[in-house]
Amino acid sequence: MARGNKRSTTLRVLGAIAGVYLAAAAGLALLQSRFIFQPETLSPGHPFSFPQPFEELTISSPDGAQLNALYFTVPHPKGAILYFHGNKGSLKRWGAIAGKLTKYGYNLIVMDYRGYGKSTGTRSEGNMQADARLWYREMQKRFSEDSIVVYGRSLGSHFATLVSAENRPRHLILETPFTSITEVARRWFPFLPVKNLIRFEFNNLSLVQKVKSPLTVIHGTADRVVPYRLGKKLFDAAQGNKTLITIPGGSHHNLAEYEDYHTALEQVLGAAHPNSGS
């Protein structure tokens, strides 16, 4: 009788573990968009306000999505930066990056992904990649490739790497980049078959090998969102002229607090204007 009870208890425990496993797998499969994309939506009439001069840009994608961006300008620009931001918020937040980049004498386009801010449309890997290409072409209407710098932060590292692999901008900057969403997911769900569950692969590892432009990767060793080892692995896979800026103790969100971060930007973009303020 005792042996039967023990067997029954073991089966119940195994059943509970299997239930938790299946629930976690189903949750990742169904809710992954919520993990990857954390947008803030804005009304079409939301008024942006930033210290730097700017205008709003809206372009239409072939499937009818309306894609919104901010175009910051400086007097006598020496080039332009196309900036792909991270996975949280909207241009209401990310527009503030202009103060950190236009001071180097560059115009700047920073855009919102589908479903972020005022941008509309259904998100898919292919749609978002096509949108990135549209914004690169929009930048090319204003500047020649040899004066365009492409900058991608976190999620934006995929779109920055994509357009740089398919074109030849002056420089590619990647801040806290990843190799693929699958590898990031393995860090959070090491017990799940994430490769079979993830719909948004965003594979940077295959793309970075095709980049011919000079590359700068900036990553902190204490990054708990995208581990430093993934940024290093991506850097190691890149070919040609490349620089890795390792920031000891830097996390996913605070690299701008370190002098090495600003030194890296100065090496790529040149010295900031002494009266730029920020």
Salt bridges, closest charged atoms under 4 A:
GLU40 OE2 - LYS92 NZ 3.96
GLU56 OE2 - LYS118 NZ 3.06
ASP63 OD2 - ARG114 NH1 2.86
ASP112 OD1 - HIS85 NE2 2.84
ASP131 OD2 - ARG114 NE 2.58
GLU138 OE1 - LYS141 NZ 3.22
GLU138 OE2 - ARG142 NH1 2.90
GLU166 OE1 - ARG133 NE 2.77
GLU175 OE2 - ARG153 NE 3.50
GLU183 OE2 - LYS233 NZ 3.09
ASP223 OD2 - HIS219 NE2 3.27
ASP223 OD2 - HIS252 ND1 2.77
ASP236 OD2 - LYS232 NZ 2.95
